[in-house]
Amino acid sequence: MSVLQKNAPSDFRAAEDRAVEDRADEDRRPRFGIGHVVVTASDIDTITKFYTAIGFRLVMNMGRASIVELRGGTHLIFRSGEPGVASLDFIVGDIDEAREVMEAHGASPSAIRRGNPHDSFVATDPEGNTLVVNSDHSMGVV
C-alpha cells in the first residue's frame, strides 16, 4: 500500500474499492489513461532528439510533427508552435538516475526534493518547457 493510499480518507478508499470491484476481477488497472499530450515546439527535430535521448521511445518523426512514447503507452505529440508553454509532470522508477540523465542532456535539473509522498525535481527541455519529475507514486497496478 502506498503512502497516498495509507493517508487517503476512508470514504475515498471505499469509493476506489467499489469502482475497482465493478470491473472484471483480472483487470485492476484504472479505467482511464492518457493517450496523447500535445506540446508545441519551434524545432521539432531538436525536441524529438532530446526526448529520445533521455529514454522516450520514438514512434515517428514526420518533420512538421513527431510522436514519442512514455512508459504506459502515452504519446507526446510535438507540433510546430509557440515553444515553452507546456508544463509536464512525469513519474520514474529511479529518481536519482533520471536526474543524472536529464543533467547529461542539458536539462538543468534542480536538486532532488526528498519528501512525502515522493521525491521530485524540476528541469527544462530545449524548448523551455517545465518538466517536473517525481518518484513513482502509483497506487496499484497501472
Buried (B, 14 or more C-beta within 10 A) or exposed (E): EBEBEEEBEEEEBEEBEEEBEEEEEEEEEBEEEEEEEEBBBBBBEBBBBBBBEBBBEEEEBEEEBBBBBBBEEBBBBBEEEEBBEBEBEBBBEEBEEBBEBBEEBEBEBBEBEEEEBBBBBBBBBBBEBBBBBBBBEEBEEE
